[in-house]
Amino acid sequence: MTATSSESATGVPPDDSSIKVVDLFSGAGGFSAGFRAYEPDGPGSSPFKSVAAVEYDEVAAATYAANFGQSHVANVDIATWDPEPYKGKVDVVMGGPPCQGFSALHRNNPKKPKSDDPRNQLWVEYVRVVAAIRPRIFVLENVDRFLKSQEFESLKEATTNGGPLADYTLRWKILNSADYGVPQARRRAIVIATRNDVGEPLEHPHPTHSREVGPLQPRLDGVDEPEQLLPWLPVGATVFSLTPKKARKTELPTRSDKPLGVTLPGPYKTAELHIGRNPTLLSQARYRAIPPGGNRHDLREKTAVIEGVETELSTPSWDRHNSGSGDVMGRLHEDRPSVTIRTEFYKPEKGRYLHPREDRPITHYEAALIQGFPLDFKWFGTKVQIARQIGNAVPIGLGRALAKAIHRRLQG
């Protein structure tokens, strides 16, 4: 469509006073949902407007389109995306390049050094887009190990004299989502860059919550009166108290649509995602044997009669390892935030993903609530694909805290 006199090539009216955002590696839209959730003047008052979202995975792109609109979603490889039409028309660029190459989960992989992982090189495309658009602020989210990577050193070098981002000043910090009202202790590296002509560099938002109440912190709005930190939100009261009492299903409803031209399963609202697995009898016996707050260590020397055969509940591998993660086959603690929700949260053998009281893994519905997604958020994909979108998302509460700080900085 050809832009009219009152509409730019990006589809944004020139007199639109909203804060324009480009969401790179957008995934299902956790970052965008967090920015939209910041409503300083009540429901529907978010000052942020997404004008472009780039996502290679067609299922995640479809989820994004279902919630934020189809017209500005580019389901393409970011290396092929042209940012030039947005040059000088965007206030904020945000995104989290795929981070598996930096993750501690892969630090012992002898087959490929982390610096050679092609996923790590995607940050170069992020820099390319930022350098072309020149937003007032850009935000990069990644796992905490990113700050110790060669890629991060290269990013800092890009802001030195002669670099493509020489007119930006970086601030970086590891933030815990639980410190911002998210019932999940998820640590992430957050890099904030402010264009030098905007003024003093934007600092990271002050926490609003803490493991223990206090100390006092200055308010973000500049008011001298300090406010006391609130306690971390427990996952039991904030999430599992909302779990439907009806029986869990094992399959999603039969439904399909094609928001971006490709027919996919969905859409499904978050409220429809209370789905479980069909665990084996051995798995069921293990779940029952793990006490509140327990894990795989509680299975040692325990047996159960399964189909008439007395069976060991632990495994030789688990018995040989006294160190390492104690979260495998662990129950979530009801009185504290959950552990990090990863992409396979429905597998207790991957971490502390058993329900605090019930003998089952957490469901997609519960994982989405832990991440902060609203009940009416729409999802496309299979069970596995939706789980991956949930686990890869930026928690809504963390995005909202960043949006608040950015809004006040740009308006102030």
ZAGULO-963560 format. One record per residue (C-alpha): residue number from 1; x, y, z. Coordinates in pm, whole numbers, plus 50000, padded with zeros to 5 digits. Each point is the difference from the previous one (the first is absolute). Example, Ala and Ser with C-alpha at 12.3 -4.5 7.8 and 13.67 -1.06 7.14 Angstrom:
BEGIN
+-----+-------+-------+-------+
:   n :    px :    py :    pz :
+-----+-------+-------+-------+
:   1 : 51230 : 49550 : 50780 :
:   2 : 50137 : 50344 : 49934 :
+-----+-------+-------+-------+
END
This chain:
BEGIN
+-----+-------+-------+-------+
:   n :    px :    py :    pz :
+-----+-------+-------+-------+
:   1 : 50000 : 50000 : 50000 :
:   2 : 50133 : 50346 : 49914 :
:   3 : 50028 : 50237 : 50294 :
:   4 : 49761 : 50296 : 49990 :
:   5 : 50094 : 50359 : 50080 :
:   6 : 49893 : 49948 : 50362 :
:   7 : 50175 : 49666 : 50040 :
:   8 : 50368 : 49914 : 49988 :
:   9 : 50147 : 49699 : 49819 :
:  10 : 49990 : 49817 : 50331 :
:  11 : 49626 : 50050 : 50038 :
:  12 : 50040 : 50244 : 50290 :
:  13 : 49822 : 50336 : 49974 :
:  14 : 50257 : 50279 : 50037 :
:  15 : 49797 : 50169 : 50276 :
:  16 : 49979 : 49685 : 50209 :
:  17 : 50139 : 50095 : 50343 :
:  18 : 50049 : 49643 : 50122 :
:  19 : 50346 : 49860 : 50073 :
:  20 : 50088 : 49788 : 49695 :
:  21 : 50158 : 49660 : 50062 :
:  22 : 50168 : 49738 : 49782 :
:  23 : 50008 : 49652 : 50154 :
:  24 : 50282 : 49780 : 49867 :
:  25 : 50005 : 49623 : 50060 :
:  26 : 49652 : 50070 : 50133 :
:  27 : 49897 : 49641 : 50067 :
:  28 : 49645 : 49978 : 50127 :
:  29 : 50020 : 50361 : 50116 :
:  30 : 50098 : 49992 : 50367 :
:  31 : 50193 : 50325 : 49973 :
:  32 : 49718 : 50171 : 49808 :
:  33 : 49742 : 49867 : 50246 :
:  34 : 50203 : 50146 : 50286 :
:  35 : 50016 : 50340 : 49831 :
:  36 : 49628 : 49986 : 49925 :
:  37 : 49930 : 49907 : 50365 :
:  38 : 50151 : 50329 : 50113 :
:  39 : 49692 : 50222 : 50021 :
:  40 : 50084 : 50319 : 50190 :
:  41 : 49652 : 50149 : 49963 :
:  42 : 49785 : 49692 : 50034 :
:  43 : 49885 : 49720 : 49768 :
:  44 : 50090 : 50055 : 49636 :
:  45 : 50238 : 50289 : 50069 :
:  46 : 50331 : 49837 : 49906 :
:  47 : 50209 : 50265 : 49822 :
:  48 : 50193 : 49740 : 49801 :
:  49 : 49910 : 49895 : 49646 :
:  50 : 50167 : 49714 : 49816 :
:  51 : 50067 : 50100 : 49638 :
:  52 : 50206 : 49694 : 49901 :
:  53 : 50071 : 49653 : 50136 :
:  54 : 50252 : 49759 : 49848 :
:  55 : 49979 : 49628 : 50080 :
:  56 : 50137 : 49709 : 49798 :
:  57 : 49792 : 49722 : 50161 :
:  58 : 49664 : 49996 : 49821 :
:  59 : 49808 : 49866 : 50299 :
:  60 : 50130 : 50264 : 50241 :
:  61 : 49943 : 50267 : 49734 :
:  62 : 49639 : 49883 : 49966 :
:  63 : 49952 : 50028 : 50377 :
:  64 : 50143 : 50350 : 49991 :
:  65 : 49772 : 50097 : 49711 :
:  66 : 49692 : 49864 : 50178 :
:  67 : 50063 : 50227 : 50298 :
:  68 : 50158 : 50313 : 49854 :
:  69 : 49879 : 50014 : 49639 :
:  70 : 50111 : 49840 : 49675 :
:  71 : 50096 : 50298 : 49787 :
:  72 : 50332 : 50080 : 50167 :
:  73 : 50129 : 49643 : 50056 :
:  74 : 50290 : 49884 : 49783 :
:  75 : 50032 : 49620 : 50009 :
:  76 : 50348 : 50000 : 49846 :
:  77 : 50365 : 49937 : 50077 :
:  78 : 50119 : 50323 : 50162 :
:  79 : 50303 : 49998 : 49768 :
:  80 : 49760 : 50066 : 49711 :
:  81 : 49793 : 50268 : 50174 :
:  82 : 50039 : 50358 : 49877 :
:  83 : 49988 : 50255 : 50285 :
:  84 : 50047 : 50307 : 49778 :
:  85 : 49627 : 50095 : 49983 :
:  86 : 50007 : 50044 : 50379 :
:  87 : 50309 : 50221 : 50018 :
:  88 : 49932 : 50303 : 50217 :
:  89 : 49641 : 49887 : 50071 :
:  90 : 50051 : 49766 : 50295 :
:  91 : 50060 : 50086 : 50365 :
:  92 : 50084 : 49658 : 50144 :
:  93 : 50146 : 49680 : 49860 :
:  94 : 49984 : 49697 : 50226 :
:  95 : 50062 : 49630 : 49972 :
:  96 : 50168 : 49689 : 50128 :
:  97 : 50213 : 49818 : 49743 :
:  98 : 49976 : 49622 : 50045 :
:  99 : 50218 : 49923 : 50298 :
: 100 : 50050 : 49623 : 50014 :
: 101 : 50361 : 50034 : 49891 :
: 102 : 50076 : 50214 : 50305 :
: 103 : 49804 : 49785 : 50242 :
: 104 : 50167 : 49820 : 50290 :
: 105 : 49806 : 49694 : 49887 :
: 106 : 50236 : 49974 : 49703 :
: 107 : 50330 : 50099 : 50158 :
: 108 : 50133 : 49641 : 49997 :
: 109 : 49921 : 49925 : 49637 :
: 110 : 50337 : 49895 : 49849 :
: 111 : 49870 : 49989 : 49644 :
: 112 : 49976 : 50372 : 49944 :
: 113 : 50156 : 50293 : 50188 :
: 114 : 49741 : 50247 : 50118 :
: 115 : 50153 : 50285 : 49801 :
: 116 : 49951 : 49798 : 49679 :
: 117 : 49633 : 49931 : 50062 :
: 118 : 49810 : 50160 : 49710 :
: 119 : 49725 : 50109 : 50238 :
: 120 : 50249 : 50225 : 50177 :
: 121 : 50074 : 50184 : 49675 :
: 122 : 49639 : 50120 : 49979 :
: 123 : 50092 : 50285 : 50231 :
: 124 : 50195 : 50142 : 49702 :
: 125 : 49670 : 50034 : 49813 :
: 126 : 49854 : 50174 : 50304 :
: 127 : 50285 : 50253 : 49984 :
: 128 : 49950 : 50043 : 49624 :
: 129 : 49633 : 50086 : 50046 :
: 130 : 50064 : 50237 : 50290 :
: 131 : 50274 : 50179 : 49807 :
: 132 : 49762 : 50047 : 49705 :
: 133 : 49693 : 50112 : 50197 :
: 134 : 50181 : 50204 : 50268 :
: 135 : 49731 : 49986 : 50269 :
: 136 : 50026 : 50221 : 50305 :
: 137 : 50035 : 49692 : 50222 :
: 138 : 50061 : 49634 : 49933 :
: 139 : 49971 : 49707 : 50240 :
: 140 : 50165 : 49662 : 49961 :
: 141 : 49894 : 49704 : 50218 :
: 142 : 50194 : 49677 : 50038 :
: 143 : 50108 : 49736 : 50249 :
: 144 : 50232 : 50121 : 50273 :
: 145 : 50302 : 49827 : 49843 :
: 146 : 49975 : 50237 : 49704 :
: 147 : 50182 : 50264 : 50205 :
: 148 : 50305 : 49772 : 50015 :
: 149 : 50001 : 49917 : 49629 :
: 150 : 50221 : 50123 : 49718 :
: 151 : 49685 : 50122 : 49826 :
: 152 : 49929 : 50242 : 50285 :
: 153 : 50358 : 50130 : 49980 :
: 154 : 49943 : 50060 : 49630 :
: 155 : 49677 : 50183 : 50078 :
: 156 : 50187 : 50232 : 50236 :
: 157 : 50264 : 50057 : 49733 :
: 158 : 49723 : 50102 : 49758 :
: 159 : 49926 : 50300 : 50224 :
: 160 : 50361 : 50125 : 49995 :
: 161 : 50138 : 50260 : 49762 :
: 162 : 49950 : 49892 : 49643 :
: 163 : 49757 : 49722 : 50092 :
: 164 : 49652 : 49973 : 49844 :
: 165 : 49843 : 50090 : 50335 :
: 166 : 50252 : 50264 : 50106 :
: 167 : 49723 : 50247 : 50082 :
: 168 : 49847 : 49772 : 50267 :
: 169 : 50091 : 49946 : 50364 :
: 170 : 49946 : 49654 : 50148 :
: 171 : 49878 : 49896 : 50342 :
: 172 : 49986 : 49632 : 50087 :
: 173 : 49881 : 49804 : 50297 :
: 174 : 49864 : 49660 : 50099 :
: 175 : 49639 : 50037 : 50111 :
: 176 : 49790 : 49745 : 50185 :
: 177 : 49638 : 49998 : 49888 :
: 178 : 49889 : 49923 : 50355 :
: 179 : 50126 : 50348 : 50098 :
: 180 : 49733 : 50149 : 49772 :
: 181 : 49691 : 49819 : 50120 :
: 182 : 50035 : 49683 : 49790 :
: 183 : 49940 : 49672 : 50190 :
: 184 : 50313 : 49857 : 49837 :
: 185 : 50368 : 50032 : 50094 :
: 186 : 50123 : 50047 : 49644 :
: 187 : 50337 : 50175 : 49962 :
: 188 : 50067 : 50174 : 49671 :
: 189 : 50261 : 50235 : 49862 :
: 190 : 49841 : 50328 : 49896 :
: 191 : 50205 : 50243 : 49789 :
: 192 : 49852 : 50349 : 49964 :
: 193 : 50152 : 50245 : 49752 :
: 194 : 49911 : 50369 : 49983 :
: 195 : 50080 : 50216 : 49699 :
: 196 : 50231 : 50274 : 50121 :
: 197 : 49791 : 50288 : 49868 :
: 198 : 49710 : 49884 : 50217 :
: 199 : 50185 : 50095 : 50317 :
: 200 : 50125 : 49809 : 50300 :
: 201 : 50004 : 49620 : 49950 :
: 202 : 49692 : 49817 : 50121 :
: 203 : 50074 : 49787 : 50305 :
: 204 : 49828 : 49672 : 50082 :
: 205 : 49674 : 50023 : 50191 :
: 206 : 50016 : 49967 : 50375 :
: 207 : 49856 : 49675 : 50139 :
: 208 : 49652 : 50012 : 50145 :
: 209 : 50024 : 49665 : 50183 :
: 210 : 50262 : 49817 : 50200 :
: 211 : 50068 : 49661 : 50159 :
: 212 : 49969 : 50185 : 50328 :
: 213 : 49802 : 50321 : 50048 :
: 214 : 50223 : 50308 : 49982 :
: 215 : 50223 : 50190 : 49971 :
: 216 : 49843 : 50324 : 49890 :
: 217 : 50052 : 50107 : 49640 :
: 218 : 49953 : 50338 : 49825 :
: 219 : 49689 : 50017 : 49789 :
: 220 : 50028 : 49982 : 49620 :
: 221 : 49780 : 50305 : 49957 :
: 222 : 50253 : 50225 : 50172 :
: 223 : 49793 : 50054 : 50315 :
: 224 : 50230 : 50036 : 50301 :
: 225 : 49781 : 49786 : 50224 :
: 226 : 50145 : 49644 : 49997 :
: 227 : 49785 : 49692 : 49970 :
: 228 : 50052 : 49665 : 50166 :
: 229 : 50072 : 49694 : 49789 :
: 230 : 49727 : 49739 : 49995 :
: 231 : 50073 : 49632 : 50064 :
: 232 : 50050 : 49764 : 49708 :
: 233 : 49676 : 49852 : 49872 :
: 234 : 49946 : 49632 : 50090 :
: 235 : 49902 : 49781 : 49707 :
: 236 : 49738 : 49817 : 50206 :
: 237 : 49776 : 50296 : 50075 :
: 238 : 50056 : 50183 : 49671 :
: 239 : 49977 : 49709 : 49756 :
: 240 : 49892 : 49664 : 50139 :
: 241 : 49709 : 50152 : 50189 :
: 242 : 49862 : 50088 : 49654 :
: 243 : 50036 : 49649 : 49856 :
: 244 : 49665 : 49872 : 49871 :
: 245 : 49848 : 49724 : 50209 :
: 246 : 49863 : 49821 : 49697 :
: 247 : 50184 : 49695 : 49873 :
: 248 : 50304 : 50069 : 49789 :
: 249 : 49996 : 49903 : 49635 :
: 250 : 50290 : 49845 : 49812 :
: 251 : 49931 : 50153 : 49659 :
: 252 : 49921 : 50344 : 49868 :
: 253 : 49667 : 50060 : 49827 :
: 254 : 49985 : 49926 : 49628 :
: 255 : 50023 : 50345 : 49846 :
: 256 : 50204 : 50175 : 49733 :
: 257 : 50049 : 50336 : 49833 :
: 258 : 50257 : 50177 : 49783 :
: 259 : 50072 : 50352 : 50130 :
: 260 : 50312 : 50030 : 49781 :
: 261 : 49887 : 49783 : 49711 :
: 262 : 50115 : 49662 : 50137 :
: 263 : 49742 : 49771 : 50161 :
: 264 : 50097 : 49925 : 50360 :
: 265 : 49834 : 49847 : 50307 :
: 266 : 49821 : 50268 : 50201 :
: 267 : 49935 : 50255 : 50117 :
: 268 : 49969 : 49888 : 50362 :
: 269 : 49956 : 50239 : 50288 :
: 270 : 50222 : 49960 : 50305 :
: 271 : 49693 : 49887 : 50192 :
: 272 : 49978 : 49695 : 49768 :
: 273 : 50355 : 49884 : 50067 :
: 274 : 49935 : 49800 : 50317 :
: 275 : 50128 : 49688 : 49828 :
: 276 : 50212 : 49719 : 50136 :
: 277 : 50186 : 49688 : 49892 :
: 278 : 49931 : 49631 : 50027 :
: 279 : 50282 : 49903 : 50238 :
: 280 : 50108 : 49637 : 50034 :
: 281 : 49916 : 49804 : 50312 :
: 282 : 50364 : 50033 : 50107 :
: 283 : 49987 : 50377 : 49963 :
: 284 : 49677 : 50016 : 50197 :
: 285 : 50159 : 49798 : 50280 :
: 286 : 50297 : 50236 : 50006 :
: 287 : 49776 : 50306 : 50019 :
: 288 : 49815 : 49852 : 50298 :
: 289 : 50325 : 49921 : 50182 :
: 290 : 50139 : 50354 : 49984 :
: 291 : 49902 : 50212 : 50304 :
: 292 : 49930 : 50376 : 49997 :
: 293 : 50316 : 50180 : 49895 :
: 294 : 50170 : 49668 : 49920 :
: 295 : 50185 : 49876 : 49693 :
: 296 : 50173 : 49695 : 49849 :
: 297 : 50204 : 49942 : 50316 :
: 298 : 49680 : 49902 : 50181 :
: 299 : 49960 : 49699 : 49769 :
: 300 : 50311 : 49821 : 50124 :
: 301 : 49937 : 49658 : 50153 :
: 302 : 49629 : 50034 : 49930 :
: 303 : 49797 : 49744 : 49807 :
: 304 : 49646 : 49963 : 49874 :
: 305 : 49802 : 49705 : 49872 :
: 306 : 49929 : 50067 : 49633 :
: 307 : 49787 : 49743 : 49816 :
: 308 : 50087 : 49744 : 50264 :
: 309 : 50376 : 50064 : 49995 :
: 310 : 50189 : 50178 : 50276 :
: 311 : 50193 : 50273 : 49820 :
: 312 : 50279 : 50237 : 50105 :
: 313 : 49884 : 50361 : 49968 :
: 314 : 50345 : 50155 : 49967 :
: 315 : 50251 : 49930 : 49724 :
: 316 : 50371 : 49904 : 50016 :
: 317 : 50082 : 50329 : 49828 :
: 318 : 49814 : 50206 : 50259 :
: 319 : 50151 : 49799 : 50285 :
: 320 : 50353 : 50062 : 49875 :
: 321 : 49962 : 50377 : 49996 :
: 322 : 49988 : 50176 : 50334 :
: 323 : 50101 : 50334 : 49853 :
: 324 : 49852 : 50200 : 49718 :
: 325 : 49641 : 50113 : 49966 :
: 326 : 49767 : 49900 : 50279 :
: 327 : 49703 : 50114 : 49794 :
: 328 : 49960 : 49682 : 49793 :
: 329 : 49665 : 49841 : 50086 :
: 330 : 49948 : 50283 : 50247 :
: 331 : 49680 : 50151 : 50132 :
: 332 : 49953 : 50373 : 49975 :
: 333 : 50004 : 50174 : 50336 :
: 334 : 49655 : 50139 : 50062 :
: 335 : 50119 : 50289 : 50218 :
: 336 : 50257 : 50150 : 49763 :
: 337 : 50040 : 50091 : 49630 :
: 338 : 50043 : 49715 : 49757 :
: 339 : 50326 : 49904 : 49838 :
: 340 : 50065 : 50121 : 49644 :
: 341 : 49730 : 49879 : 49762 :
: 342 : 50185 : 49839 : 49710 :
: 343 : 49868 : 49856 : 49677 :
: 344 : 49947 : 49646 : 50138 :
: 345 : 49834 : 50093 : 50327 :
: 346 : 49755 : 49715 : 49951 :
: 347 : 50279 : 49746 : 50063 :
: 348 : 50090 : 49967 : 50372 :
: 349 : 50316 : 49815 : 49900 :
: 350 : 50119 : 50335 : 49860 :
: 351 : 49962 : 50200 : 50320 :
: 352 : 49786 : 50102 : 50297 :
: 353 : 49673 : 49984 : 49811 :
: 354 : 49775 : 49785 : 50217 :
: 355 : 49689 : 50160 : 50144 :
: 356 : 50056 : 50107 : 50363 :
: 357 : 49727 : 49766 : 50132 :
: 358 : 49854 : 49791 : 49721 :
: 359 : 50182 : 49699 : 49855 :
: 360 : 50050 : 50139 : 49650 :
: 361 : 50213 : 50241 : 49797 :
: 362 : 49881 : 50356 : 49956 :
: 363 : 49782 : 50069 : 49697 :
: 364 : 50043 : 50244 : 49713 :
: 365 : 49731 : 50215 : 50162 :
: 366 : 50193 : 50023 : 50326 :
: 367 : 50332 : 50068 : 49825 :
: 368 : 49841 : 50280 : 49797 :
: 369 : 49861 : 50159 : 50319 :
: 370 : 50342 : 49976 : 50166 :
: 371 : 50137 : 50193 : 49702 :
: 372 : 49720 : 50255 : 50044 :
: 373 : 49798 : 49941 : 49683 :
: 374 : 49634 : 50102 : 50027 :
: 375 : 49720 : 49744 : 49977 :
: 376 : 49881 : 50136 : 49666 :
: 377 : 50343 : 49989 : 49831 :
: 378 : 49975 : 49795 : 49680 :
: 379 : 50242 : 49721 : 49906 :
: 380 : 50072 : 49812 : 49678 :
: 381 : 50178 : 49667 : 49966 :
: 382 : 50020 : 49650 : 50140 :
: 383 : 50047 : 49930 : 50370 :
: 384 : 50377 : 49985 : 49956 :
: 385 : 50008 : 50316 : 49789 :
: 386 : 49790 : 50197 : 50247 :
: 387 : 50218 : 49881 : 50288 :
: 388 : 50306 : 50126 : 49815 :
: 389 : 49837 : 50341 : 49949 :
: 390 : 49908 : 50023 : 50368 :
: 391 : 50346 : 49902 : 50121 :
: 392 : 50183 : 50236 : 49763 :
: 393 : 49793 : 50306 : 50087 :
: 394 : 50108 : 50300 : 50204 :
: 395 : 49784 : 50002 : 50318 :
: 396 : 49724 : 50256 : 49966 :
: 397 : 50078 : 50167 : 50333 :
: 398 : 50364 : 50058 : 49907 :
: 399 : 49899 : 50149 : 49665 :
: 400 : 49750 : 50227 : 50174 :
: 401 : 50268 : 50129 : 50241 :
: 402 : 50232 : 50081 : 49710 :
: 403 : 49715 : 50168 : 49811 :
: 404 : 49924 : 50220 : 50300 :
: 405 : 50362 : 50112 : 50030 :
: 406 : 50028 : 50067 : 49625 :
: 407 : 49672 : 50192 : 49987 :
: 408 : 50094 : 50227 : 50287 :
: 409 : 50344 : 50059 : 49851 :
: 410 : 49871 : 50088 : 49654 :
: 411 : 49720 : 50218 : 50135 :
: 412 : 50211 : 50161 : 50269 :
+-----+-------+-------+-------+
END
